[in-house]
Amino acid sequence: MLRPATPEDAAAIADIYAPYVTASAISFETNPPDASAMRSRIEACGDLYPWLVATDESRAVLGYASASAYRPRPAYRFTVETSVYVDRQARRQGIGRTLYFALLETLEAQGFTQSIAAITLPNESSVRLHEAIGFEQAGVYRDVGYKLGQWLSVGLWQRPLAPMREPPEEPKPFASVWDR
């Protein structure tokens, strides 16, 4: 089941994200955010940038997908950065793809025009996922992060969302388009 994330999901989301921080270079964070920090991140997105969770029959959170502002300057307001994380025990079940499709569909309905995903390289499984759902490589920042004893590059993947109009309409609130 998919639903919008709530601040009450913060602990479960923090638990899912923590191993990506501590045991891999997938995230460039070096200390995993706790439930309070994750709650703040969810709340900071307000009603503009969606956070979705996938749950099982017992309502346990299995994964999440989120959108955030791509860059802070106003001209970027039609572009979002997206990400998806799945509990390590629930991987390879299509949860990430399901979450990502729902997130992208929602962002398109809101009127965002581009989605950017930043992928630490190498990461073949993330590259395959993004390319399977319509992202194309847009560039690489070479050797921009140092983690786990190595310099790492970040690839940027881009996917068009809603058509670009002139003048563009401001993105709609998340709650106005979510209807599942």
C-alpha positions in Angstrom: 0.0 0.0 0.0 1.2 3.5 -0.8 0.3 6.6 1.2 1.7 10.0 2.0 4.4 9.9 4.7 3.5 11.6 8.0 5.8 12.9 10.7 4.9 9.8 12.7 6.7 7.7 10.0 10.0 9.5 10.8 11.4 6.8 13.0 10.7 4.0 10.5 12.1 6.2 7.7 15.2 7.0 9.7 15.7 3.2 10.3 15.5 2.5 6.6 17.9 5.3 5.7 20.5 4.6 8.4 22.3 1.7 6.7 22.6 3.6 3.5 24.5 6.3 5.5 26.7 4.0 7.7 27.5 1.1 5.5 27.6 2.5 2.0 28.6 5.5 -0.1 25.1 5.8 -1.5 24.4 8.7 0.8 27.1 11.3 1.3 25.9 11.9 4.9 28.3 10.5 7.4 25.9 10.4 10.5 22.4 9.0 10.0 19.7 11.4 10.9 17.6 10.3 13.9 13.8 10.3 14.0 13.6 13.9 15.1 15.8 15.1 12.2 13.9 13.0 9.7 10.6 14.4 11.1 12.0 17.9 10.5 12.9 17.0 6.9 9.4 15.7 6.2 7.7 18.7 7.8 10.0 21.2 6.0 8.6 19.9 2.6 5.2 21.2 3.6 2.5 20.6 1.0 4.7 21.2 -2.0 7.3 18.4 -2.0 5.8 14.9 -1.5 7.1 12.1 0.7 5.5 8.7 0.1 5.8 5.4 2.0 5.1 1.8 1.0 3.7 -0.3 3.8 2.9 -4.0 4.2 -0.3 -5.6 5.5 0.7 -4.8 9.1 1.3 -1.1 8.1 5.1 -1.4 8.6 7.0 1.0 6.4 9.0 -0.9 3.8 10.4 2.1 1.8 10.0 5.7 1.0 10.3 8.1 -1.9 10.7 11.8 -1.6 11.1 15.0 -3.6 12.8 18.2 -2.5 13.7 21.5 -4.1 16.5 21.0 -6.6 18.2 24.3 -5.8 17.1 27.3 -3.7 17.1 30.0 -6.4 13.5 30.9 -7.7 14.1 30.0 -11.3 14.7 26.3 -10.3 11.2 26.0 -8.6 9.9 23.9 -11.4 12.6 21.2 -11.0 12.8 18.7 -8.1 15.4 16.3 -6.8 14.0 12.9 -6.1 15.1 9.8 -4.2 13.9 6.4 -3.1 15.1 4.1 -0.3 13.8 0.6 0.5 14.4 -1.4 3.6 17.3 -3.8 2.9 15.1 -6.8 3.8 12.4 -5.7 1.3 14.6 -5.1 -1.7 14.1 -6.7 -5.1 10.3 -6.9 -4.7 9.5 -3.9 -6.9 8.8 -1.5 -4.0 11.3 1.1 -5.2 9.9 1.1 -8.7 6.3 1.3 -7.4 7.2 4.2 -5.1 9.1 6.0 -7.7 6.3 5.8 -10.4 3.8 7.1 -7.8 6.1 9.9 -6.9 6.8 10.9 -10.5 3.2 10.7 -11.4 2.3 13.0 -8.5 5.0 15.5 -9.3 3.9 15.6 -12.9 0.3 16.3 -11.8 1.6 19.1 -9.5 3.2 20.7 -12.6 6.9 20.2 -11.9 8.7 19.9 -15.2 12.0 18.1 -14.4 13.2 15.5 -11.9 16.9 15.2 -11.1 18.4 12.2 -9.3 21.9 12.2 -8.0 23.6 8.7 -7.9 26.9 8.0 -6.2 29.0 6.1 -8.8 29.3 3.2 -9.3 25.8 2.0 -8.4 24.5 -0.2 -11.2 21.3 -1.1 -9.5 20.3 2.5 -9.0 21.3 3.4 -12.5 19.2 0.5 -13.9 16.2 1.5 -11.8 16.4 5.2 -12.9 16.9 4.3 -16.6 14.0 1.8 -16.5 11.6 4.5 -15.4 12.7 7.1 -17.9 15.7 8.9 -16.5 18.7 9.7 -18.7 22.2 10.5 -17.7 22.7 14.3 -17.7 26.3 14.6 -16.4 28.8 13.6 -13.7 30.4 15.5 -10.9 33.8 13.8 -10.7 35.5 13.0 -7.3 33.3 15.4 -5.3 32.9 13.4 -2.1 35.2 11.5 0.2 33.7 8.7 2.2 34.7 5.2 3.3 38.3 5.9 2.3 37.8 6.9 -1.3 36.9 9.8 -3.6 33.5 9.4 -5.2 31.8 10.8 -8.2 28.1 11.6 -8.5 26.1 11.0 -11.7 23.1 13.2 -12.4 20.1 11.6 -14.1 17.2 13.7 -15.4 13.6 12.9 -16.3 11.0 15.2 -17.9 7.7 15.5 -16.0 4.9 17.9 -16.9 5.2 19.8 -20.3 7.1 23.1 -20.1 4.7 26.0 -20.7 5.4 29.7 -21.2 4.7 31.3 -18.9 4.8 28.3 -16.5 2.1 27.7 -13.9 3.3 27.5 -10.3 3.4 23.9 -9.0 0.2 22.8 -7.2 0.1 21.6 -3.6 0.6 17.9 -3.1 -2.7 17.5 -1.3 -4.6 18.9 -4.3 -3.4 16.1 -6.7 -3.0 13.0 -4.4 -6.1 10.9 -4.9 -5.2 7.3 -4.1 
